[in-house]
Amino acid sequence: MAIVKRWIDAHILNRIAINTWRTDFRVNEEYVNISSNFAIIDILANKTNLLRHESGFFRLEYTPLPEDVIKEASKRVLEIFSTRANNQQSRAREVLDRHSNISPSRNFGHRLIRDFHREQIAGSWRSDSLQSAIDFYVQKSVIRDDIKRVASNPYKHLNEARHLFRKALATEAPSHSNLDLVDLAISLTPSPEERAELFQRLVLATTGFLGASLEWLLLDAHRHKSLHRETASELFVRESLRLSSPACRLARTFVERSSIGNIEVSPGDTALLNVKQGNRDPKTWNNPDTFMPSRWLSQTPSKVDLTFGKGRGICPARNPSIETLSAFSESLKEDLYIEFWKVPGSSPLVGTLLTPPRGIFVKRSLKT
Ligand code: HEM
């Protein structure tokens, strides 16, 4: 009972923190919560000497890989995701058609992205056992373990996925022509455990973050049907990412005494950077809660947008991610629109990722 209560408390607190804390700075029991766009950028881009060096994905447990390794690995991520065929829009459409019943399960976006980026995650020459380990992880763990983290067996599926990755990666060799995330993971370390851990995080970065973004994008295509058809896809995608911010919060730990706003911080204190609210900060954004893709016609939004982080830990896959989402957005425009039937009472899930409420996405033809 106590465990269930703790889980409920944690989730309610999370939801309140991410959705409603507009105050620029606020201290709760464990964190200094920061929602000011200016302060978040200042911390990520300028205060790096006051912070512990951290990485979202290039880390072993909580220890980041060395900085030069991260730099090189980030270049390879960009290389992997930039190598793709020209017909992205028709590929996105094929993927949408293959998954014809988009059911209310929490992670359908992850499955679409797993299918779309199959070659970048693990090329078709990779073993069947590795491909099924990835499918297992994407279906069972990417979101589910996060939801159940406190209430039930912690990271049950994650541990199982790690074990499967470790076994399957043992027989994988580097490919010299078409790079994939397997190549990247095995180039980073000779240790089988560490390879499995890094590969799992790279699959999470791809299917988890892009998958959640795709779910929000489809929801926005439903909410703003005519705007969606009239607007250039890239602008629509950027605005959807700004308002839903799937990487809704980032954490940073201070190693030096400092102050943020009017709050004194000491070494060991953690700042929770509320990306979602920073992307709606009225001091930075005009009509911050309005879905207005045309704002992206000016240069300023890209400078203050927090969707992909800022500074040295910024997401190396930000441009390819926008291309992928734009391909999905464009593939709908010609003859389809999306309807969304929300499960009554369901609300967005706030965890590592911000995902939409449960519901059923229905594709409808514009021609009937
Ligand atoms: C729309 C999709 C995505 C979003 C919203 C997103 C968001 C982010 C954010 C906010 C960070 C910074 C984390 C921090 O500072 O603590 C980050 C870092 C990172 N992302 Fe993404 N990401 C996306 C897609 C991807 C994809 C497809 C990959 C492919 C592998 C990827 C790989 C990474 C890596 C490796 C880092 C760590 C970089 C470093 O430590 O220097 N991301 N991402």
Residues whose N, C-alpha, C, O or C-beta is under 5 A from the ligand:
A	BS01	HEM	E54 S55 G56 F57 F58 I70 V77 L202 A205 T206 F209 L210 S213 P246 A247 L250 L306 T307 F308 G309 R312 G313 I314 C315 P316 A317 S321
